[in-house]
Structures are given as structure tokens and as C-alpha cells.
Amino acid sequence: MDKKIRLGVIGCGGIANSKHMPAEKRNPASEMVAFCDIVEERALKARDDFGSPDSKVCTDYRELLEDKSIDAVLVLTPNNEHCRITVDALNAGKHVLCEKPMAMNYEEAKKMLAARDKSGKVLTIGYQNRFRTDALYLKKLADEGTFGDIYYAEALAIRRRAVPTWGVFTDKEKQGGGPLIDIGTHALDLTLFMMNNYEPAYCVGKTFHKLNGQKDTGNIWGDWDPEKFTAEDSAFGFVVMKNGAVIYLKSSWALNMADPIEAATTICGDKAGADMLGGLRINTVMAGRQVMIRPDLGSGAVAFFEGSGGAAPEDLESATFTNAILGKGGLYVTADQAAVVTRILEGIYRSEETGKPYYFD
């Protein structure tokens, strides 16, 4: 490897420790040289676990951005900081991988796109579920025209009782919402990507606060604090695209439903359909009979992304980011696509607020 990308990590919390920093540690094209967190102890621990003794540690991200030796940054903060830090980083000449969702709203997303265009730097968003084996295979089939005209889809992010009780997840002000913006965003991203359709016309949305005030909750991560649970506990949206296709989005952290499913999509075209219900299934007709095909995703080679440190989705995400910086390939998740995801999520929330359909143009 002729050059390693010198990375700065901004936000050393849960998603950094569970996903990004382990993946970057495995990536032979990158090295983490700076760690920033508003809680200095977290930044120090990140340095000890993933950096080197001479890695920079700071509590103000602007200090990190002043370091001209840093090529790129990972923005892994609460949602309400994504736009500000990403724009500042791009303006400082850094490439950016920002964790999902891209922004709190579409206006923020547009500011991030403008900063990217002005700087000429790489900007991608952390939708790692696109890199799962089932998603990679499904996208290949979709691009080959297997499903024909995809006119109906479901974006599924349903948890029964799995409210994240750490950090600021349940704080609507800092996160912009609850399960819709947290996990619904992954399901919607997968769905739009498979449909290759990023032109929404209007949507209708509804959110609920039915369970977030309860106690003795049966939550898998322990009872949530009703006083701090200001985001919705479930949210649903119906999106109509400009070409007439429709998407039904279902998301929840807490819902009295027996069969949870997360970061999944169902697509239906005029030639065939597919779903991720109990594994990837292709639904079609052959020789006049209904047929369900279950691809063997355990055989054959995993889709290869040059320079990846492993085959996990976060490894492939990391590799595409560093490859794009090094001029070795394009992004698999573009900021323009992610901005449409944010736009639709905002539309669903706006529809709930007004009680009316939300029109995008």
C-alpha cells in the first residue's frame, strides 16, 4: 500500500466502537490518527484501543480539523451534529464518511451537498446494509432487470421491544425522531436503492407515542425512562413516487407484533418480486406455476471490494470510502441518494404534524 488515509474520528460512542473503528483497524488503506469526543475519557479509550500512543486526542472537533495531516474524518455524533460537523470538515478540506441518517432534515442535507460540491471532496453516508450479501445479490438481480418494473415495495424496520436506552437515542431534539429516523432510514435506503427510484411525489405519515410512557416494558436493553423518551415509539409512511410506484414504510422500536424484522425490503415488479422475510426469497412464475427461489448465499465468493480488511458490511463500507479517496473506484452509497432518504423521512414527519399529505414539489 503506497499511501494510507489518515483518519480522524469525531464521536467515539457506541456506533464508533461497534462498527467503524474495528472496520478501520482492519482496513489496510487507513490509519486512525486522531480521536475526538466531548467526553475526553471516551476519546482516550478509543486511542488506546484503535490508535497509537501518538494519536491526537481532543474534545473540540475544530481542533482536529485544523490538523492538515488528516485526510478524512468519520462523523459519528448524534444526528443534530451531522450537518454542522460535516460541512466544517468538507470546508477544511477533509473527505467525510458521516453516519446515517445524513441529516435532521432536507435543508441540512442540501448544505452538506453544497459543501461537498464546493470542496470537491468525497462524502458518503453510513448505510452499511447495502453491503450485506443478500442486499448485494438482490441489487444485482434488480439491475439485471429480473423484476421488471418495480411498482410496489415495503421498507421494514420493526422491533417488538428493542428501544436503545443508551446515549441520546430517545431524545427527539438531538436525534430528530425515533425509530423512523434511526432504523427506518436503513430500510428506506435499501428499498430506494433496489428500485433505483429517487423521485418522490408525496407521502402520508403517522407516528405514535403509545408505549413510550409505559413502565415494566420487557425491553431487551432494560426499561426505558418515560421522562426521557420524547421520540415516537413507532412510525409508518406511505410514499408515492413520481412514476406511480408506491412504498409502504413500517418502523418501530416498541410494537406489540410477534415477528420483528429490521433493515429489510420487499419489492414487487411486473416480472418477479423478492423479499427478505426469513432470508432472501425470489417470487416468480415458471412454466405456469408459482415458484419461490431461495438463493444459496453461502456458496461462491463474497462480493469483493479491493482493499477491504474483511467481508463484513462495515469492512466493505470502509474499503469503498478509502478507495474513492485514492481514486480506485466510485462510491456505493452517494450523498445524493442519502439526501433523498432524509427528504422522505422529513416528509413523513411533516405529514404527521399537519395531518395532511406532504408534497415534495
ABEGO torsion letter per residue (X at the ends): XABBBBBBBBEABAAAAAAAAAAAAABAABBBABBBBABAAAAAAAAAAABBAABBBBABAAAAAABAABABBBBABBAAAAAAAAAAAAAAGBBBBBBOBABABAAAAAAAAAAAAAAGBBBBBBBAAAABAAAAAAAAAAAAGAAEBBABBBBBBBBABBBBABEAAABAAAAGEBAAAAAAAAAAAAAAAAAGBABBABBBBBBBBAAAABBGAGBAAEBBBAAABABBABBBBBBBBAAGBBBBBBBBABBBBABBBBGBBBBBBAABBBBABGEBBBBBBBGGBBBBBBBBAABEBBBBBBGBABABAAAAAAAAAAAAAAGAEBBABBAAAAAAAAAAAAAAAAAAAAGBBBBAX
